[in-house]
Amino acid sequence: MRKIVSGLLIGLLFMGCAKQETTYTIQGEWEGGDGKVVYLKKDLGDKKYEILDSAIVANGSFKMQKLLGDVDERILEINGSTNIVILDSIPIHVKCVTVKKTVKGKEVENIRTEIAGSVEQDIFKTMLLAQRDEMLVMLGLSFMSRDEKASAAMQDSLVQMYTAMKEKTVRTIDSLVTNYPDCHATALIINNFVIKDRSLAEVEKMYESLTPRIKNAYLGRKLKTSIDNIKKTSIGSIAPDFTLPAPDGKNVSLSDYRGKIVLLDFWASWCGPCLREVPNVKKVYDKFHDKGFEILSVSLDDKKDNWVDAIEKNDLNWGHVSSLKGWSCPVAKLYNVSGVPAMLLIDKEGKIVATKLRGDLLMEKVAEQFGE
């Protein structure tokens, strides 16, 4: 009898464990979408994706449901457009609406996607909307910088708008991190949006504000790994060496500059903010070059002509290298660069002495190295 009871208890235990296995559910409505396929994808980086799940729209609806695994960001691809979601155990509801508009006299159909789910979805959606507004203004600035007919007043107006958007994004991030320390999306926001713009001390403070549950979850552990990697290229660390080709095809290494004060400058020909920093960088270069100051610019371009043309057009008369792999540049990954411009100052011994340099701060930090 005791053996029977023990067997029943073991069986109940396994049943309980089975019930604890969580699943994700994505269900949607798409009127007129019958026969279309909705995909759930994982971003592998370098513009590569893994299809994790899919569903065919039938009778105006679709549904995906499988075991969840780690809570993480995923891509929901609908009609060719991508939507980032936080995949968790709370059902995600998707509503697809067909929107018609006339473009150049022709009627074009687009699919507007509305996604609802847990608070995780709401938090991340808030962040994405703030980032979208900022990026739109940045794109406007980038296009205007290439337009010779654009007036200085128009450019100044866009710069002011971009600054306001940037400040709004900062306030949004601070509010989300403060109010939602027990959410996976918060760890993701710090990792994806905060690390690239703020000091290591600020990032670590935000990480410490997360609850133990989130720190121990996948996205919390991923954030901790990012912080540990940043420390390798933070102030006081020896700058990791690398070798990349110059425009003439010859290989150039960072170690070639040992014994000089070096500004390691990550930029791209398509980056409006990078080009707006050029006057500041030139001013510093002209003042200190004869005293032993050098610049090594690492371009995140993927087309050589664009890269070389930008160097010549802007008279960037210092060292240049590029892998021509865009954001897949191995040196950008080595230095945890997730946004440009990004500038690091390296002393004669190869030690990083300043980061996140722009404007007057660049001149100030370089002058310090020359005792001025």
N, C-alpha and C positions, 0 to 999 in steps of 0.2 A: 504494500500500500504506500509506504514511504517513497519507494522508487517511482510509483505512478505520479505521486504529488510532485516529486522533484522534476519529473519529466514535463508535467504540465507547467510548472513554474518556469523552466527553461524555455518551453515553447512560447509562453506569454512574454518572456523577456525578449525573445527574438522578434515576436510580433510588434512589441513596443519599439524596438530599434528600427524595424522596417517602417513604422509610421513616422519616425523622426526624419526619415529621408525626405527632404523638401524637393519640390519641383518648381519649375517656372511655368507660367502660362501666359501666352500672348494670343489674344483673341481680337478680331477686328471686323469692321464693316466696310465694305467697298462696293457701293452700288455701281453696277456697270463694269465691275472688275472681273467677272467670271472668266476663268481660264488663265488669269494672270498668276504669277508666282511671287510670293513674298519670301525673302531670304533673311535668315539670322546669321550674321558673320562675326568673325573675330579678326581684328586688325593685327597682322603679324609684323607690320612695319615694312618700309621699303616698297610701299604700294602693293603689298601682298596680303591676301585675305584667305581665311579658311571658312568654308560654309559649314555651320554647325547644325542648322535646321532649315526647313522650308515648308511652305504650305501653299496649296493651290486654292485660289478663291472659287468658291462654289455657292450658288444661290446668294450671292452678295456678302458672304462672310468667309472667314478663315480662322484657323486655330493651330497653335503650336504648343506642345507640352512635353517636357522631358525632365529628367533629374537635373537639379540646379548646379551642384558643385559650388565653386566660390562665387560670391557676389562680385560682379565686375562690370565694366562698361562693354557694351556690344553694339553692333551696327545692325539696324533694321533697314533692309533695302526694299523700297517700294517704288515700282515703276522707274527704276534706275536711279532714284535719289536716295541718299543715305540719311538716316536718323539715328543719333546716338541715344541709347537707353542704358539705364542701370538695371541689369538683369538680377532680380531678386525673387523671393517667394511670393510677393504680392502680385496678383494678376495685373497684367498690362493691357489696357484697352486702347485699340487703335481705330480711329475713324478717318476714312479716306474720302475726300470730297473733290469732285471734278470741277475745276475752275476754267472757264473759257475766257480768252481775251484775244483781241485783234492785234496782230503784229505785222506791220507793213502790208496792210490790206488783207491778210490771211488770218483765219480763225485758228488759234492754237489752244490745245487742251493741256492743262497742268493738273497734277494731283496735289492738293493741300492735305497734309497729314497732321492730325491732332492726336497726341499721345497722352494718356492719363494712367496713373498707377499709384505707387506708394509715395511717401514724402520724399524718398530718394529721387524719384523722377522730377518732382517739383523743384527740389534744390538745384539739381544739375541743369534743368531747363532755365532757371533763373540766371545761372552762371553763363550758359551758352548765349542767351539773349543779350546780356551785357557785353560779352565778347564779340558777338556779331555786329552790334552797333559800332564798337570801337574799330573793328576790322574794315567796315564799310568806309568810314572816314579815312582810315589809313590808305585804303585803295585809291580813294579820291585824291589824296595827297601824292601818292605814287604816280598816278596818271598826270596830274597837274605839273609835277616836277619835270616831266618829259615834254610838256607843251610849252613851247617858246612864246606863245601868244598869251599865256596866262599872266595876269597882272600880279604884282607883288601884294596888292590889297586882297585879292582873291586867295592867294596862298596864305597870307597872314590869318585870314578869316577861318580857313580850314585848319590851320595849326591851332588856333584858339579852340575850335570845336573839338579837335582831337584831344587836346589837353583836358577839356571838360569831360569828354567821354572816358578818358583814362582815369580821371579822378573818381568818376562814378563807378567804374569797374572796381577800383580799390575799395570803395565804400561797400559795394555789394559783397566782395570777398570777405571783408572784415566782419560784416553782419552775419553771413552764412557760417563762417568758422566759429564765431562766438555763440550763435544760437543753436547750432546743430552738431555738437561735439560727438554725439553717439550715432552719427550717420556715415555710411560707407562713402557716400557722395562727397562728403567734406574732405576725407583723405584724398580722394581723387582730384578734387579742386586744388588742394594744396600742391599735389604732385604735378598736375598739368598746367596750372596757371600762376601759382605763387612763386615756385622755385626759380623761374626764369627772371623774375623782376625784383625780388627782395633779398635782403641779406640772409646769410646762413643763420644768424642769431634769431631773426624773425621767423624763419621757416621752422627752426627747432622749437621755438616757443609755441607755434601753432600746433606742431606735432604733439608736444607735451600736453596740450589742452584737450586732446582726444581722449575718449574713455578707453579703459583697458580692452574692452570688447572690440573696438575698432582697431586699436593698435595691433591686436593679435589676429585680426582678420586679414584676408589676402591683400586688400588695398592698403591697409595700414602697414603691413610688412613691406609692400612694394615701395611705399613712401619712405620707410626707414632705410631701405637699400639705396634709394636716390640720394638721401641726405648723406649717407656714408660715402657715396661716390663723389658728391660735391666737395666733401672735406679733402679729397685728394687733390683738388684744384682750387682750394680756398687760399686766402691770404696766409702766408707763412710756409706753404708747401712748395717743394721744388716743381717747377712747371714740367709736365711730362714731355719728353722729346718726341718729335715726329718728323717725317720726311714727305714732301709733296712736290709735284712738278710746278715750275714757274711757267709763264707764258711761252718761253722759248723751248720748253721741254726739259730743261735741266732740273735735276732734283735739288731741292733746298731743304735743309734741316734747321729746326729751331736752335739746335746746339751750335750751328755755324755762327750764331750771334753772341755766344758766350763772351763775357767781358764788356758787353754793351748794355745800356739801358734799353729795353725793348718793349714796344707797345704791340701786343698780339691783338690784332683787330679782325673780328669776324664780321663780314658784310656780304652784300650781293648787289649786283647791278640793278635789280628790280626793287630794291628796298629804299623807299622814299626817305625814311628817318636816317638811314645810313648816309645818303647823299647830302642831307641837310647838316650832318655833322662834319662834312668835309672841310669847310672853312676853319672850324675849330682845330681839327687835326692838322691841317696845313700850318696854322699859326704856331702850334707847338713844335712841329717838325722843323720849320724854318728857324725857330729860336734856338733849339737845342741840338740839331743834327751835327753841327760842327764840334760839339762838346762830347759826342759819343752816343747820341740818341738815334735809335733806329725803329722802323715800323715794319712789321711783317703782317700783311693782310691776307687772311684766309677767306676766299670767296666761296659762297654757297650756291654759285651759279651751276647750271648744268649744260650751258651752251658756251663754247669758247669765244665765239664772235661777240656775244653780249658782254662777256667778262672783259675781254681785251678792249672793246670799244669804250666801255665805261672808264677804264683806266686811262685811256688816251684823252677822252673827252674832258675828264675832270682833272687832268694833269696830276695824277697820283704817282709822284716820282719816288717811290720807295719799293720795298720788296713785296712781291705778290706770288701766291701759290694757290692752287685749287685742285681738288680731286675731280671736279666737274660732275659730281654726283648729287648736287643739290643738298637736301636735308639728310641724305644718306652719307654725307661726308664723314669719314672715320675720325677726323680730327675734331669736328664739331661734337661728335658723340663722346670722344675722349675727354673733352672739356665741358661736357654737359650743356652745350649751347642749344637752347630751344627757341631763341628769338634773336634777331639782329636789329641794330648793331649790338655787339658784345665786345668789350675791350678789357684786356688785362694788362697790367704793367709788371714787368719782370726786371729784377735788378741784375747787376753784373755777375752775381753768383748763380743766377738762374732761379731765384726765389720769387714767387708771386708776392708783390707788395701792395697791390691795389686792384680792385675789380669794379665792374659796373660804372665805368668812366664815361662821362659825357660833358660837353660844354666847359664851364670854368673849372669844374672839378678835375678834368684831365690836365689842364695847365698847372693847377695847384699841385697835383701829385707828382708830375714829372719834375716840376721845379724843386720839390722837396728832395728828389734823388740827386739833384745837382747843388744842393745846399743853398737854394735861393728862397 
